[in-house]
Amino acid sequence: MGITIHYRGQLRDPASLPQLTREILLACGRLGWPCQEVDERVIGTAEHAVFHEDPDGVTVRATVETTPLEGRWRGLVVEPPDCETLWLTFNRSGQLVVYDVPLEEPETPGRYHVQDQLSIKTQFSTPEVHMAVCSLLRLVEGYAARLEVMDEGDYWESGDRETLAARMEQLDAALAALSSDEGLGLLEEMLGRDVQGPVEVGKRVERRMPWWRRDWGVSAEEN
């Protein structure tokens, strides 16, 4: 729960990625945000979550499809302050993508869970951080054949800081209420079971890097 930016996209020309990477690096330098360059081969099997809508038009089921994978993963991993990680990483064809550990499975070399619908929660940072994340996505937009952004703070569409700040404040108040004794009671009533408090608010969702490639900076060794 909290203001989140969802994004997905595709570069017009994958050959433009080095120039885009330089622009993002310069922007992160001005912001003082740590970032790490990614340039890796990814070889093995790719697992994709596929969603199916039942004939009733209401029920949605998820299955996992596995396909062979041999590609290259490049871009930047950006760490905005008090915020989740911003992944601006692309596959060989220029699609925004993250190669993650398999879902609910032990980490196994050569097995990747692939995500092409990415998100970053900014709720527990500041409106300025949220706005700066949008500015980095605008850099991507300049190189993209397609970039879809759904901003729960409505800043991407409106450019209105006051609306963004008001929405963040409203959710801060709602989360504070949820963590109170009264909020726990309401949550137990909704779930139909006991809830062990206190409710943890503001925890970052960490995406773990697979153990066999946690040594960042290994070149893909491709021209």
Backbone hydrogen bonds, N-H to C=O, Kabsch-Sander energy under -0.5 kcal/mol:
donor,donor_aa,acceptor,acceptor_aa,energy
5,I,120,I,-2.6
6,H,4,T,-0.5
6,H,150,M,-2.6
7,Y,118,L,-2.8
8,R,148,E,-1.9
10,Q,146,R,-2.7
11,L,94,G,-2.6
12,R,143,Y,-2.6
13,D,143,Y,-0.5
16,S,13,D,-2.4
17,L,14,P,-1.6
20,L,16,S,-2.2
21,T,17,L,-3.0
22,R,18,P,-2.0
23,E,19,Q,-2.1
24,I,20,L,-2.4
25,L,21,T,-2.6
26,L,22,R,-2.3
27,A,23,E,-2.2
28,C,24,I,-2.8
29,G,25,L,-2.1
30,R,26,L,-2.0
31,L,27,A,-2.0
32,G,28,C,-1.6
33,W,28,C,-2.2
36,Q,77,V,-2.3
38,V,75,G,-2.9
40,E,73,W,-2.5
42,V,71,G,-2.2
44,G,69,L,-2.9
45,T,110,G,-3.2
46,A,67,T,-3.3
47,E,112,Y,-3.0
48,H,46,A,-0.5
48,H,65,E,-2.9
50,V,48,H,-0.5
50,V,63,T,-3.4
52,H,61,R,-3.5
54,D,52,H,-0.5
54,D,59,T,-3.1
57,G,54,D,-2.5
61,R,52,H,-3.2
63,T,50,V,-2.8
65,E,48,H,-2.7
65,E,63,T,-0.5
67,T,46,A,-2.4
69,L,44,G,-2.7
71,G,42,V,-2.8
73,W,40,E,-3.0
74,R,90,F,-2.5
75,G,38,V,-1.8
76,L,88,L,-2.3
77,V,36,Q,-2.4
78,V,76,L,-0.6
78,V,86,L,-3.0
79,E,34,P,-2.7
83,C,80,P,-1.0
84,E,121,K,-1.8
86,L,78,V,-2.8
87,W,85,T,-0.7
88,L,76,L,-2.7
88,L,86,L,-0.7
90,F,74,R,-3.8
91,N,95,Q,-2.1
94,G,91,N,-1.9
96,L,9,G,-2.1
97,V,89,T,-2.8
98,V,115,Q,-2.3
100,D,98,V,-0.7
100,D,113,H,-3.5
101,V,208,R,-0.6
105,E,102,P,-1.1
111,R,108,T,-2.0
112,Y,45,T,-2.3
112,Y,110,G,-0.5
113,H,100,D,-2.6
114,V,47,E,-2.5
114,V,112,Y,-0.6
115,Q,98,V,-2.5
118,L,7,Y,-2.4
118,L,116,D,-0.6
120,I,5,I,-2.1
122,T,3,I,-2.1
123,Q,3,I,-1.2
125,S,122,T,-2.3
130,H,126,T,-2.2
131,M,127,P,-2.7
132,A,128,E,-2.2
133,V,129,V,-2.4
134,C,130,H,-2.0
135,S,131,M,-1.7
136,L,132,A,-1.8
137,L,133,V,-2.0
138,R,134,C,-1.9
139,L,135,S,-1.3
140,V,136,L,-1.6
141,E,137,L,-2.4
142,G,138,R,-1.5
143,Y,140,V,-1.8
144,A,140,V,-0.6
144,A,141,E,-0.9
145,A,10,Q,-2.4
146,R,10,Q,-1.8
148,E,8,R,-3.0
149,V,147,L,-0.5
150,M,6,H,-2.9
151,D,149,V,-0.6
152,E,4,T,-2.2
152,E,150,M,-0.7
154,D,151,D,-1.6
158,S,154,D,-1.9
159,G,155,Y,-2.8
161,R,159,G,-0.8
164,L,160,D,-1.8
165,A,161,R,-3.0
166,A,162,E,-2.3
167,R,163,T,-2.2
168,M,164,L,-2.3
169,E,165,A,-2.3
170,Q,166,A,-2.3
171,L,167,R,-2.1
172,D,168,M,-2.2
173,A,169,E,-2.3
174,A,170,Q,-2.1
175,L,171,L,-2.7
176,A,172,D,-2.2
177,A,173,A,-2.2
178,L,174,A,-2.2
179,S,175,L,-1.6
180,S,177,A,-1.2
183,G,177,A,-0.6
184,L,180,S,-2.4
185,G,181,D,-1.9
186,L,182,E,-2.1
187,L,183,G,-2.3
188,E,184,L,-2.5
189,E,185,G,-2.0
190,M,186,L,-2.2
191,L,187,L,-2.5
192,G,188,E,-2.0
193,R,188,E,-1.1
197,G,195,V,-0.7
201,V,199,V,-0.5
206,E,204,R,-0.8
208,R,206,E,-0.7
213,R,210,P,-1.9
214,R,211,W,-1.0
216,W,214,R,-1.5
218,V,215,D,-0.7
